[in-house]
Amino acid sequence: MKIVGFGGTSREGSSSERLVAAVLRQLEIEHDASVRLFGGAALAALPHYDPSGPDRDEGQRAFVEAVRGADGVVIGSPGYHGGVSGLVKNAIDLLEDTARDARPYFHDLPVGLIVSAAGWQAGGVTLSALRSIVHAMRGWPTPLGIAINSVAQRPFDESGALVDAGIAAQVAAQAQQVARLARLHADA
Ligand SMILES: Cc1cc2nc3c(=O)[nH]c(=O)nc-3n(C[C@H](O)[C@H](O)[C@H](O)COP(=O)(O)O)c2cc1C
């Protein structure tokens, strides 16, 4: 079972990237998944999506191929100005390259969604925006989306370890929800 995670910001210690990594780690350890993370730095290296393509650089091709081969996906975005960040949306838009595949976009895939914002309101609306995007791209957002308030909550210690028990429980629950459908997909 292959799971691809992407998201985060190019900020050192990005909380949205760390949360995606935490769900992937859980999938790897508890659910025997093979995982791949495209974090903030990898997303920042992707050129702006050009609909007139088809020339793509190595990073773009690696990202699209990884999603093409995935049985499940995890996406994490910061709440930027009340919505999904440009960095994350640029990566999502690149998946238009899968539009003519036998299995386009996130078709039939479970997609775990994560948002980190400085306030509660942006967390909720950005999570809702990500759900709409995944629906439009034929995926199945997991019932549990994770939205954290990076000012009111401090999920990670200085070493980057996830130390908030409530958020760790959400990470474990989301990994389990992704794994359940991804296993069916992988065995089909
Ligand atoms: C350009 C920009 C726009 C932001 N807009 C919002 C916003 O509208 N609402 C909010 O609650 N936080 C906003 N924030 C704060 C980030 O969402 C917050 O710091 C988040 O935890 C950053 O994620 P990261 O740790 O992965 O970098 C903004 C931050 C930046 C840099």
The ligand as an SDF file (V2000), in Angstrom:
LIG
                    3D

 31 33  0  0  0  0  0  0  0  0999 V2000
    0.9190   34.8950    4.0760 C   0  0  0  0  0  0  0  0  0  0  0  0
    0.2630   34.3840    5.3240 C   0  0  0  0  0  0  0  0  0  0  0  0
   -1.1000   34.4510    5.4630 C   0  0  0  0  0  0  0  0  0  0  0  0
   -1.7270   33.9630    6.6100 C   0  0  0  0  0  0  0  0  0  0  0  0
   -3.0820   34.0570    6.7170 N   0  0  0  0  0  0  0  0  0  0  0  0
   -3.6810   33.5820    7.8360 C   0  0  0  0  0  0  0  0  0  0  0  0
   -5.0960   33.6710    7.9730 C   0  0  0  0  0  0  0  0  0  0  0  0
   -5.8150   34.1850    7.1220 O   0  0  0  0  0  0  0  0  0  0  0  0
   -5.6490   33.1620    9.1000 N   0  0  0  0  0  0  0  0  0  0  0  0
   -4.8950   32.5640   10.0870 C   0  0  0  0  0  0  0  0  0  0  0  0
   -5.4540   32.0990   11.0740 O   0  0  0  0  0  0  0  0  0  0  0  0
   -3.5560   32.4660    9.9730 N   0  0  0  0  0  0  0  0  0  0  0  0
   -2.9450   32.9590    8.8750 C   0  0  0  0  0  0  0  0  0  0  0  0
   -1.5760   32.8650    8.7490 N   0  0  0  0  0  0  0  0  0  0  0  0
   -0.8060   32.1280    9.7720 C   0  0  0  0  0  0  0  0  0  0  0  0
   -0.4790   30.6920    9.3330 C   0  0  0  0  0  0  0  0  0  0  0  0
   -1.6140   30.0240    8.8480 O   0  0  0  0  0  0  0  0  0  0  0  0
    0.0650   29.9010   10.5200 C   0  0  0  0  0  0  0  0  0  0  0  0
    1.2050   30.5400   11.0430 O   0  0  0  0  0  0  0  0  0  0  0  0
    0.3690   28.4650   10.1610 C   0  0  0  0  0  0  0  0  0  0  0  0
    0.4740   27.7240   11.3530 O   0  0  0  0  0  0  0  0  0  0  0  0
    1.6370   28.3540    9.3280 C   0  0  0  0  0  0  0  0  0  0  0  0
    1.8520   26.9980    8.9740 O   0  0  0  0  0  0  0  0  0  0  0  0
    3.3080   26.3670    8.9830 P   0  0  0  0  0  0  0  0  0  0  0  0
    3.6980   26.1700   10.4460 O   0  0  0  0  0  0  0  0  0  0  0  0
    3.1730   25.0750    8.2640 O   0  0  0  0  0  0  0  0  0  0  0  0
    4.2400   27.3330    8.3020 O   0  0  0  0  0  0  0  0  0  0  0  0
   -0.9480   33.3930    7.6390 C   0  0  0  0  0  0  0  0  0  0  0  0
    0.4570   33.3310    7.4960 C   0  0  0  0  0  0  0  0  0  0  0  0
    1.0480   33.8310    6.3570 C   0  0  0  0  0  0  0  0  0  0  0  0
    2.5670   33.7650    6.2430 C   0  0  0  0  0  0  0  0  0  0  0  0
  1  2  1  0
  2  3  1  0
  2 30  2  0
  3  4  2  0
  4  5  1  0
  4 28  1  0
  5  6  2  0
  6  7  1  0
  6 13  1  0
  7  8  2  0
  7  9  1  0
  9 10  1  0
 10 11  2  0
 10 12  1  0
 12 13  2  0
 13 14  1  0
 14 15  1  0
 14 28  1  0
 15 16  1  0
 16 17  1  0
 16 18  1  0
 18 19  1  0
 18 20  1  0
 20 21  1  0
 20 22  1  0
 22 23  1  0
 23 24  1  0
 24 25  2  0
 24 26  1  0
 24 27  1  0
 28 29  2  0
 29 30  1  0
 30 31  1  0
M  END
$$$$
